[in-house]
Amino acid sequence: MKQIKQLIKLILAYAYALVHPKLKEHMNTAKPIFIVACGHSGTSLLLAMLDSHSEIQAIGEETQILQFETNPSVIRWKFHKKVNDFKTSRWAEKTPRHVHHIGKLLEVFPTSKIIIMLRDGRDVACSIKKRYGDFDRGLKRWVADNEAALPYWSHEQTHVLKLEDLQTQTTKTLQNLMAFLELPFEENLLTFHKEKRFFYDKKISYSEGDSGEAEHSQRRNWQINQPLQKSTSRWQQEMTVTEKEAFKEQAQALLERFNYADDSNW
């Protein structure tokens, strides 16, 4: 059954390509921007910022395409359907779990630019705990996702961006990012929240985000319409002694490698 479904999708992709004969050329030259990371690392925030740039248009959803597709023709088809009517030539997409498919993104989109976002794993684990009630889940995900990204840190088409740098050195961090993307820096990037966006929900209102997917989506949509916070540090108040011990045992080496700690005395 799985093979039949794949065959059907491949046929649909080829049929779509016949209707759009320049699809492959478009996909190969569009210079798409992909934001990947461990979840809860600020990817929605960055996507909203990029969407405020005059030459970038964001796909206002997590497509998750590479979590399910491996065939390049099918991947191009599904992305082209999302951006075919866009008014700008550069488009941006964020699916955090695409961090496990950076190699495939580079293969399918040879002119793409990939932003690898990074956030202190202690804060990530606490944030994921708030959503799912499971600190260990957040800890293990932070380790696995960032280990998947590490081999690509030095690739010329990737750029590592820390959420903390975006918060504390906003202009400099965005200027460096725009240089990587080969686009001019615009002041709109700093005032992104003044343009209302509805990426995840039809309304902009605060929600705790801990009562299922609908509440989480509402909270995310509220967050991307707020001014940039200068800090989201939470681990110092929220981590228990047991959670700190678990984090040190499983992720201290990465914490030091990413310069979030000098040693385990925290």
Backbone as numpy.savetxt, mean C-alpha at the origin, in Angstrom:
# Nx Ny Nz CAx CAy CAz Cx Cy Cz
-11.87 -27.84 -11.93 -12.70 -26.64 -11.93 -11.83 -25.37 -11.93
-10.73 -25.40 -11.13 -9.85 -24.24 -11.06 -9.22 -23.96 -12.42
-8.81 -25.03 -13.11 -8.19 -24.87 -14.43 -9.19 -24.30 -15.44
-10.43 -24.73 -15.33 -11.47 -24.22 -16.24 -11.69 -22.73 -16.01
-11.72 -22.32 -14.74 -11.90 -20.90 -14.42 -10.74 -20.07 -14.96
-9.53 -20.60 -14.83 -8.36 -19.89 -15.34 -8.42 -19.76 -16.86
-8.87 -20.82 -17.51 -8.99 -20.80 -18.97 -10.02 -19.77 -19.41
-11.14 -19.71 -18.70 -12.19 -18.74 -19.03 -11.66 -17.32 -18.88
-10.93 -17.07 -17.80 -10.38 -15.73 -17.59 -9.36 -15.38 -18.67
-8.60 -16.36 -19.10 -7.62 -16.12 -20.15 -8.31 -15.78 -21.47
-9.38 -16.48 -21.77 -10.15 -16.20 -22.99 -10.74 -14.79 -22.92
-11.27 -14.44 -21.76 -11.83 -13.09 -21.59 -10.76 -12.03 -21.74
-9.58 -12.32 -21.24 -8.47 -11.36 -21.35 -8.08 -11.15 -22.81
-8.00 -12.23 -23.57 -7.66 -12.12 -25.00 -8.76 -11.40 -25.77
-10.00 -11.68 -25.42 -11.11 -10.99 -26.08 -11.07 -9.50 -25.78
-10.76 -9.16 -24.55 -10.66 -7.75 -24.15 -9.53 -7.07 -24.92
-8.43 -7.80 -25.10 -7.28 -7.25 -25.82 -7.61 -6.98 -27.29
-8.48 -7.78 -27.86 -8.89 -7.56 -29.24 -9.68 -6.25 -29.38
-10.48 -5.96 -28.36 -11.26 -4.72 -28.36 -10.37 -3.52 -28.04
-9.31 -3.76 -27.29 -8.36 -2.70 -26.92 -6.97 -3.11 -27.42
-6.71 -2.95 -28.71 -5.47 -3.44 -29.30 -4.20 -2.81 -28.73
-4.33 -1.65 -28.12 -3.15 -0.99 -27.54 -3.02 -1.26 -26.05
-3.75 -2.24 -25.55 -3.74 -2.54 -24.12 -2.33 -2.84 -23.62
-1.63 -3.77 -24.25 -0.31 -4.16 -23.77 0.66 -2.99 -23.85
0.59 -2.23 -24.94 1.46 -1.06 -25.08 1.16 -0.05 -23.97
-0.13 0.17 -23.72 -0.54 1.09 -22.66 -0.02 0.63 -21.30
-0.17 -0.64 -21.01 0.26 -1.17 -19.73 1.78 -1.14 -19.58
2.50 -1.28 -20.69 3.96 -1.31 -20.65 4.59 0.07 -20.55
3.82 1.11 -20.87 4.39 2.46 -20.89 3.71 3.41 -19.90
2.73 2.94 -19.17 1.93 3.83 -18.32 2.66 4.28 -17.05
3.73 3.60 -16.69 4.46 3.89 -15.44 3.54 3.88 -14.22
2.82 2.80 -14.01 1.93 2.74 -12.85 2.72 2.81 -11.54
2.04 3.23 -10.50 2.64 3.34 -9.18 1.92 2.37 -8.25
2.68 1.48 -7.65 2.09 0.51 -6.73 2.61 0.77 -5.32
1.70 0.79 -4.36 2.06 0.95 -2.95 1.84 -0.39 -2.27
2.90 -0.94 -1.69 2.81 -2.23 -1.01 3.40 -2.08 0.40
3.04 -3.01 1.27 3.52 -2.91 2.65 2.87 -3.99 3.49
3.26 -4.06 4.74 2.44 -4.76 5.72 1.24 -3.86 5.96
0.06 -4.44 6.11 -1.11 -3.64 6.37 -0.95 -2.77 7.61
-1.74 -1.71 7.72 -1.71 -0.78 8.85 -0.40 0.00 8.89
0.18 0.26 7.72 1.44 1.00 7.64 1.29 2.36 6.98
0.06 2.80 6.73 -0.15 4.12 6.15 -0.34 4.14 4.66
-0.64 3.01 4.05 -0.77 2.96 2.59 -1.98 3.75 2.09
-3.09 3.73 2.83 -4.27 4.49 2.41 -3.97 5.99 2.44
-3.27 6.42 3.47 -2.88 7.82 3.59 -2.03 8.24 2.40
-1.03 7.45 2.07 -0.16 7.81 0.96 -0.91 7.81 -0.36
-1.82 6.87 -0.56 -2.60 6.83 -1.79 -3.42 8.11 -1.94
-4.03 8.57 -0.85 -4.80 9.82 -0.89 -3.90 11.00 -1.23
-2.71 11.01 -0.69 -1.76 12.08 -1.01 -1.41 12.09 -2.49
-1.08 10.92 -3.01 -0.71 10.83 -4.43 -1.87 11.22 -5.32
-3.08 10.89 -4.90 -4.25 11.22 -5.70 -4.46 12.73 -5.81
-3.88 13.48 -4.90 -4.01 14.94 -4.95 -3.07 15.56 -5.97
-2.11 14.80 -6.47 -1.17 15.31 -7.48 -1.88 15.43 -8.83
-1.58 16.49 -9.55 -2.28 16.77 -10.80 -2.03 15.72 -11.88
-0.95 14.96 -11.76 -0.60 13.99 -12.80 -0.84 12.55 -12.37
-1.45 12.35 -11.22 -1.69 11.00 -10.71 -3.16 10.81 -10.38
-3.70 9.67 -10.75 -5.06 9.32 -10.34 -5.03 7.97 -9.64
-5.68 7.90 -8.51 -5.65 6.68 -7.70 -6.81 5.75 -8.02
-6.54 4.46 -7.97 -7.60 3.46 -7.96 -8.10 3.41 -6.52
-9.31 3.83 -6.29 -9.82 4.00 -4.95 -10.31 2.73 -4.30
-9.56 1.67 -4.42 -9.90 0.39 -3.79 -8.66 -0.48 -3.81
-8.66 -1.48 -2.97 -7.59 -2.48 -3.03 -8.00 -3.54 -4.04
-7.32 -3.59 -5.16 -7.74 -4.51 -6.22 -7.47 -5.97 -5.86
-6.39 -6.23 -5.11 -6.00 -7.58 -4.71 -5.75 -8.51 -5.90
-5.54 -7.93 -7.06 -5.46 -8.74 -8.29 -4.37 -9.78 -8.24
-3.18 -9.42 -7.76 -2.08 -10.38 -7.79 -2.17 -11.43 -6.69
-3.12 -11.28 -5.79 -3.34 -12.34 -4.81 -4.05 -13.53 -5.44
-4.67 -13.31 -6.60 -5.46 -14.36 -7.23 -5.02 -14.69 -8.65
-4.27 -13.80 -9.28 -3.91 -14.00 -10.69 -2.39 -14.07 -10.88
-1.97 -14.94 -11.79 -0.54 -15.06 -12.11 -0.26 -14.84 -13.59
-1.29 -14.99 -14.43 -1.08 -14.84 -15.87 -0.98 -13.35 -16.23
0.10 -12.92 -16.88 0.29 -11.50 -17.22 -0.86 -10.91 -18.02
-1.42 -11.66 -18.96 -2.51 -11.14 -19.78 -3.74 -10.86 -18.95
-4.04 -11.76 -18.00 -5.19 -11.57 -17.14 -4.97 -10.39 -16.20
-3.75 -10.26 -15.69 -3.43 -9.15 -14.78 -3.56 -7.81 -15.51
-3.02 -7.72 -16.73 -3.13 -6.47 -17.50 -4.59 -6.14 -17.79
-5.33 -7.15 -18.16 -6.76 -6.94 -18.46 -7.49 -6.38 -17.26
-7.29 -6.97 -16.11 -8.02 -6.54 -14.92 -7.63 -5.13 -14.49
-6.34 -4.79 -14.62 -5.93 -3.44 -14.27 -6.42 -2.43 -15.30
-6.37 -2.79 -16.57 -6.80 -1.87 -17.62 -8.27 -1.51 -17.46
-9.08 -2.48 -17.04 -10.50 -2.21 -16.81 -10.68 -1.14 -15.72
-9.77 -1.10 -14.76 -9.85 -0.14 -13.67 -9.45 1.27 -14.10
-8.52 1.38 -15.07 -7.92 2.69 -15.35 -8.19 3.20 -16.76
-8.92 2.46 -17.55 -9.10 2.83 -18.95 -9.73 4.21 -19.12
-10.58 4.61 -18.19 -11.25 5.90 -18.30 -10.59 7.00 -17.48
-9.42 6.72 -16.93 -8.73 7.74 -16.13 -8.31 8.91 -17.00
-8.28 10.09 -16.41 -7.94 11.31 -17.15 -6.44 11.61 -17.14
-5.70 10.93 -16.30 -4.25 11.13 -16.22 -3.52 9.89 -16.72
-2.28 10.08 -17.11 -1.50 8.97 -17.66 -0.83 8.14 -16.57
-0.70 8.70 -15.38 -0.10 7.95 -14.27 -1.19 7.54 -13.30
-1.22 6.29 -12.93 -2.21 5.81 -11.97 -1.53 5.09 -10.82
-2.17 5.16 -9.68 -1.61 4.56 -8.47 -2.59 3.57 -7.86
-2.04 2.47 -7.35 -2.86 1.43 -6.74 -2.18 0.96 -5.47
-2.99 0.64 -4.48 -2.41 0.09 -3.26 -3.17 -1.14 -2.81
-2.47 -2.22 -2.72 -2.94 -3.43 -2.06 -1.78 -3.89 -1.19
-1.84 -3.70 0.12 -0.69 -4.05 0.95 -0.13 -5.44 0.69
-1.00 -6.43 0.53 -0.51 -7.81 0.38 0.18 -8.06 -0.97
0.13 -7.12 -1.86 0.93 -7.24 -3.08 2.42 -7.18 -2.77
2.76 -6.92 -1.50 4.16 -6.93 -1.09 4.78 -8.32 -1.33
3.94 -9.34 -1.40 4.43 -10.68 -1.68 4.52 -10.97 -3.18
4.22 -9.97 -4.00 4.21 -10.18 -5.46 4.97 -9.06 -6.19
5.96 -8.49 -5.53 6.72 -7.39 -6.15 7.39 -7.86 -7.44
7.93 -9.05 -7.43 8.59 -9.58 -8.62 7.63 -9.68 -9.80
6.42 -10.13 -9.56 5.43 -10.25 -10.62 5.00 -8.87 -11.12
4.86 -7.90 -10.22 4.52 -6.54 -10.64 5.59 -5.99 -11.59
6.84 -6.22 -11.25 7.94 -5.73 -12.09 7.98 -6.46 -13.44
7.57 -7.72 -13.42 7.55 -8.49 -14.66 6.43 -8.02 -15.59
5.24 -7.85 -15.02 4.07 -7.51 -15.83 4.07 -6.04 -16.23
4.58 -5.18 -15.34 4.62 -3.74 -15.60 6.08 -3.26 -15.54
6.82 -3.45 -16.63 8.27 -3.17 -16.61 8.63 -1.71 -16.38
7.69 -0.78 -16.51 7.99 0.62 -16.27 7.37 1.11 -14.96
6.93 0.19 -14.13 6.25 0.57 -12.90 7.22 1.12 -11.86
6.66 1.85 -10.91 7.39 2.32 -9.74 6.68 1.74 -8.52
7.44 1.17 -7.61 6.84 0.49 -6.46 7.32 1.15 -5.17
6.37 1.59 -4.37 6.67 2.21 -3.08 6.45 1.17 -1.99
7.49 0.88 -1.25 7.41 -0.06 -0.13 7.29 0.76 1.15
6.11 0.74 1.76 5.93 1.51 2.99 6.34 0.69 4.21
6.82 1.42 5.20 7.32 0.78 6.41 6.84 1.56 7.62
6.47 0.84 8.67 6.05 1.46 9.93 6.58 0.61 11.07
6.89 1.25 12.17 7.36 0.55 13.36 6.45 -0.65 13.63
7.05 -1.83 13.65 6.29 -3.06 13.80 5.52 -3.15 15.11
5.99 -2.48 16.14 5.27 -2.50 17.41 3.93 -1.79 17.28
3.93 -0.67 16.54 2.68 0.05 16.31 1.76 -0.74 15.38
2.35 -1.38 14.38 1.55 -2.19 13.46 0.86 -3.32 14.21
1.61 -4.03 15.04 1.03 -5.15 15.78 -0.09 -4.68 16.71
0.09 -3.51 17.32 -0.96 -2.98 18.20 -2.19 -2.58 17.41
-1.98 -2.01 16.21 -3.10 -1.61 15.37 -3.88 -2.82 14.88
-3.18 -3.85 14.48 -3.85 -5.08 14.02 -4.56 -5.76 15.19
-3.97 -5.69 16.37 -4.62 -6.25 17.56 -5.95 -5.55 17.80
-5.99 -4.23 17.64 -7.23 -3.49 17.86 -8.31 -3.95 16.90
-7.91 -4.27 15.67 -8.90 -4.68 14.68 -9.35 -6.12 14.86
-8.38 -7.02 15.13 -8.71 -8.44 15.15 -8.66 -9.06 16.56
-8.15 -8.30 17.54 -8.04 -8.84 18.88 -6.91 -9.83 19.04
-5.88 -9.75 18.16 -4.82 -10.76 18.15 -3.47 -10.07 17.87
-2.69 -9.85 18.94 -1.38 -9.20 18.78 -0.43 -10.07 17.98
-0.44 -11.37 18.24 0.50 -12.28 17.57 0.27 -12.28 16.06
-0.97 -12.13 15.66 -1.29 -12.07 14.23 -0.59 -10.88 13.58
-0.64 -9.73 14.24 0.01 -8.54 13.70 1.52 -8.67 13.69
2.07 -9.24 14.74 3.52 -9.45 14.83 4.02 -10.33 13.70
3.37 -11.48 13.51 3.81 -12.42 12.47 3.63 -11.82 11.07
2.56 -11.06 10.88 2.34 -10.46 9.57 3.41 -9.42 9.27
3.77 -8.60 10.28 4.80 -7.58 10.07 6.12 -8.22 9.66
6.48 -9.30 10.32 7.72 -10.00 9.99 7.66 -10.59 8.58
6.60 -11.33 8.28 6.49 -12.01 6.99 6.44 -11.02 5.82
5.64 -9.97 5.96 5.48 -9.01 4.87 6.76 -8.24 4.61
7.43 -7.82 5.66 8.66 -7.05 5.46 9.83 -7.92 5.00
9.85 -9.16 5.41 10.88 -10.07 4.89 10.66 -10.33 3.40
9.40 -10.33 2.97 9.11 -10.52 1.54 9.59 -9.33 0.72
9.56 -8.14 1.32 9.95 -6.92 0.59 11.46 -6.70 0.57
12.16 -7.18 1.58 13.59 -6.89 1.73 14.44 -7.15 0.48
14.23 -8.26 -0.25 15.07 -8.50 -1.43 14.96 -7.42 -2.51
13.92 -6.59 -2.44 13.69 -5.58 -3.47 14.04 -4.16 -3.01
14.56 -4.04 -1.82 14.86 -2.71 -1.29 15.85 -1.94 -2.17
16.78 -2.64 -2.76 17.82 -1.97 -3.55 17.50 -1.91 -5.04
16.31 -2.38 -5.42 15.93 -2.37 -6.84 15.70 -0.93 -7.28
16.12 -0.61 -8.50 16.03 0.77 -8.98 14.59 1.25 -9.15
13.64 0.32 -9.21 12.23 0.71 -9.39 11.43 0.67 -8.09
12.12 0.54 -6.97 11.43 0.56 -5.68 11.95 1.70 -4.82
11.11 2.14 -3.93 11.44 3.24 -3.01 10.84 2.91 -1.65
11.68 2.86 -0.63 11.22 2.57 0.72 10.86 3.87 1.42
9.66 3.93 1.97 9.17 5.14 2.62 8.63 4.80 3.99
9.20 5.41 5.01 8.74 5.19 6.38 7.57 6.12 6.69
6.54 5.57 7.29 5.41 6.39 7.71 5.87 7.48 8.67
6.80 7.15 9.55 7.27 8.12 10.54 7.98 9.29 9.88
8.71 9.04 8.78 9.35 10.14 8.05 8.30 11.02 7.38
7.26 10.38 6.87 6.18 11.13 6.24 5.50 12.05 7.26
5.43 11.60 8.49 4.78 12.38 9.54 5.65 13.51 10.08
6.95 13.26 10.21 7.82 14.23 10.89 8.64 15.08 9.93
8.87 14.59 8.71 9.62 15.34 7.70 8.82 15.32 6.40
7.62 15.80 6.47 6.64 15.61 5.40 7.13 16.14 4.05
7.50 17.39 4.01 7.88 18.01 2.73 9.10 17.32 2.12
10.13 17.12 2.92 11.35 16.47 2.43 11.06 15.06 1.93
10.26 14.32 2.70 9.95 12.94 2.33 9.17 12.89 1.01
8.22 13.81 0.84 7.44 13.85 -0.39 8.27 14.34 -1.57
9.17 15.25 -1.33 10.06 15.72 -2.40 10.93 14.57 -2.90
11.45 13.78 -1.98 12.26 12.61 -2.37 11.42 11.60 -3.12
10.19 11.42 -2.68 9.30 10.48 -3.35 8.99 10.94 -4.77
8.70 12.22 -4.95 8.40 12.75 -6.27 9.61 12.64 -7.21
10.79 12.82 -6.66 12.00 12.65 -7.48 12.10 11.21 -7.97
11.78 10.26 -7.10 11.77 8.85 -7.49 10.73 8.58 -8.56
9.56 9.20 -8.43 8.48 9.00 -9.40 8.68 9.82 -10.67
9.69 10.66 -10.68 10.00 11.52 -11.82 8.85 12.47 -12.13
8.32 13.06 -11.07 7.23 14.01 -11.16 7.57 15.24 -10.31
7.03 16.39 -10.66 7.30 17.59 -9.87 6.59 17.54 -8.52
7.22 18.11 -7.51 6.57 18.25 -6.21 5.49 19.32 -6.31
4.32 19.05 -5.72 3.22 20.01 -5.73 2.73 20.25 -4.31
2.37 21.47 -4.00 1.87 21.81 -2.67 0.58 21.07 -2.34
-0.16 20.66 -3.38 -1.40 19.89 -3.14 -1.15 18.64 -2.30
0.04 18.11 -2.40 0.37 16.91 -1.63 0.25 17.16 -0.13
0.52 18.38 0.28 0.49 18.73 1.70 -0.92 19.04 2.19
-1.80 19.36 1.26 -3.18 19.72 1.63 -4.17 18.73 1.04
-3.75 17.50 0.90 -4.54 16.45 0.25 -5.92 16.30 0.88
-6.02 16.53 2.20 -7.27 16.28 2.93 -8.37 17.28 2.59
-8.02 18.36 1.90 -9.04 19.37 1.57 -9.95 18.91 0.42
-9.52 17.92 -0.31 -10.35 17.34 -1.38 -10.95 16.04 -0.86
-12.25 15.99 -0.75 -12.91 14.84 -0.16 -12.81 13.60 -1.06
-12.50 12.49 -0.42 -12.36 11.23 -1.14 -13.22 10.16 -0.49
-13.73 9.28 -1.33 -14.62 8.22 -0.86 -14.11 6.88 -1.39
-12.87 6.57 -1.04 -12.25 5.34 -1.51 -12.93 4.10 -0.92
-13.31 4.18 0.35 -13.74 2.98 1.06 -15.17 3.03 1.57
-15.78 4.21 1.56 -17.12 4.35 2.08 -17.80 5.54 1.43
-19.12 5.59 1.48 -19.87 6.66 0.84 -20.04 7.89 1.73
-19.54 7.78 2.96 -19.64 8.92 3.86 -18.32 9.12 4.60
-18.16 10.31 5.16 -16.96 10.62 5.92 -17.38 10.85 7.37
-17.25 9.83 8.19 -17.60 9.95 9.60 -16.76 8.96 10.38
-16.41 9.33 11.60 -15.51 8.52 12.41 -16.17 7.22 12.86
-15.37 6.18 12.90 -15.81 4.89 13.43 -14.63 4.23 14.12
-14.90 3.50 15.18 -13.82 2.79 15.88 -13.21 1.71 14.99
-13.97 1.24 14.02 -13.41 0.27 13.07 -13.18 -1.11 13.64
-13.84 -1.45 14.74 -13.60 -2.75 15.36 -14.85 -3.61 15.43
-15.79 -3.34 14.51 -17.04 -4.12 14.51 -17.31 -4.71 13.12
-16.27 -5.19 12.49 -16.43 -5.81 11.18 -15.90 -4.95 10.05
-15.97 -5.48 8.85 -15.39 -4.81 7.69 -16.05 -3.47 7.37
-17.37 -3.38 7.54 -18.05 -2.12 7.23 -17.55 -1.00 8.14
-17.41 -1.29 9.43 -16.91 -0.28 10.37 -15.46 0.09 10.05
-14.67 -0.91 9.69 -13.26 -0.65 9.36 -13.16 0.22 8.11
-13.97 -0.06 7.10 -13.96 0.74 5.87 -14.36 2.18 6.15
-15.36 2.35 7.03 -15.80 3.70 7.38 -14.68 4.46 8.08
-14.00 3.78 8.97 -12.90 4.42 9.70 -11.77 4.80 8.74
-11.42 3.90 7.84 -10.35 4.20 6.88 -10.70 5.40 6.02
-11.96 5.47 5.59 -12.37 6.59 4.74 -12.33 7.90 5.51
-12.65 7.85 6.78 -12.53 9.05 7.62 -11.07 9.46 7.75
-10.19 8.49 7.95 -8.77 8.78 8.16 -8.13 9.47 6.97
-8.46 9.04 5.75 -7.80 9.63 4.58 -8.32 11.03 4.27
-9.34 11.46 4.98 -9.87 12.80 4.78 -9.49 13.74 5.93
-8.53 13.31 6.76 -8.05 14.13 7.87 -6.64 14.65 7.57
-6.26 15.78 8.18 -4.88 16.26 8.04 -3.90 15.20 8.54
-2.69 15.27 8.05 -1.66 14.31 8.43 -1.34 14.43 9.92
-1.40 13.32 10.64 -1.01 13.31 12.05 0.51 13.28 12.15
1.04 13.92 13.18 2.50 13.97 13.35 3.04 12.71 14.00
2.17 11.91 14.57 2.63 10.67 15.18 1.45 9.73 15.36
1.71 8.45 15.18 0.69 7.44 15.47 1.24 6.41 16.45
2.30 6.78 17.15 2.93 5.85 18.09 1.94 5.45 19.17
1.82 4.15 19.39 0.86 3.65 20.37 1.44 2.53 21.22
2.50 1.91 20.78 2.98 0.71 21.45 3.41 0.96 22.89
3.93 2.15 23.19 4.40 2.42 24.54 3.28 2.38 25.57
2.07 2.70 25.14 0.93 2.68 26.04 0.16 1.36 25.98
0.25 0.65 24.85 -0.66 -0.48 24.64 -0.02 -1.86 24.78
1.27 -1.98 24.56 1.89 -3.31 24.60 2.04 -3.81 26.03
1.68 -5.06 26.25 1.86 -5.69 27.55 3.29 -6.23 27.66
3.69 -6.60 28.85 5.02 -7.17 29.05 5.18 -8.44 28.22
4.16 -9.27 28.19 4.20 -10.52 27.42 4.34 -10.24 25.93
3.62 -9.23 25.44 3.70 -8.87 24.02 5.07 -8.32 23.66
5.66 -7.55 24.56 7.01 -7.04 24.32 8.01 -8.19 24.22
7.89 -9.15 25.09 8.80 -10.30 25.07 8.65 -11.08 23.77
7.40 -11.27 23.32 7.16 -11.99 22.07 7.74 -11.23 20.89
7.58 -9.91 20.89 8.09 -9.11 19.78 9.62 -9.17 19.73
10.25 -9.06 20.87 11.71 -9.11 20.91 12.23 -10.46 20.42
11.52 -11.52 20.79 11.94 -12.86 20.39 11.81 -13.06 18.88
10.75 -12.55 18.28 10.47 -12.84 16.87 10.89 -11.75 15.89
11.01 -10.50 16.36 11.20 -9.41 15.39 12.23 -8.36 15.78
12.98 -8.60 16.86 13.95 -7.60 17.29 14.99 -7.30 16.22
15.43 -8.32 15.50 16.45 -8.13 14.47 15.95 -7.18 13.38
14.70 -7.35 12.96 14.14 -6.46 11.94 13.95 -5.05 12.50
13.54 -4.96 13.74 13.35 -3.65 14.37 14.66 -2.86 14.35
15.75 -3.53 14.63 17.06 -2.87 14.61 17.51 -2.60 13.18
17.27 -3.53 12.30 17.67 -3.34 10.90 16.98 -2.12 10.28
15.74 -1.88 10.68 14.98 -0.75 10.14 15.18 0.53 10.97
16.11 0.46 11.95 16.46 1.62 12.79 15.30 2.12 13.65
14.48 1.21 14.12 13.43 1.57 15.06 13.89 1.35 16.50
15.01 0.66 16.68 15.56 0.42 18.01 17.05 0.15 17.87
17.82 0.57 18.87 19.26 0.32 18.87 19.57 -1.05 19.46
18.73 -1.47 20.39 18.92 -2.75 21.05 17.58 -3.19 21.64
17.60 -4.20 22.48 16.35 -4.73 23.03 15.95 -4.07 24.34
16.63 -3.03 24.72 16.29 -2.34 25.96 15.24 -1.26 25.72
14.06 -1.70 25.40 12.95 -0.77 25.20 11.69 -1.29 25.89
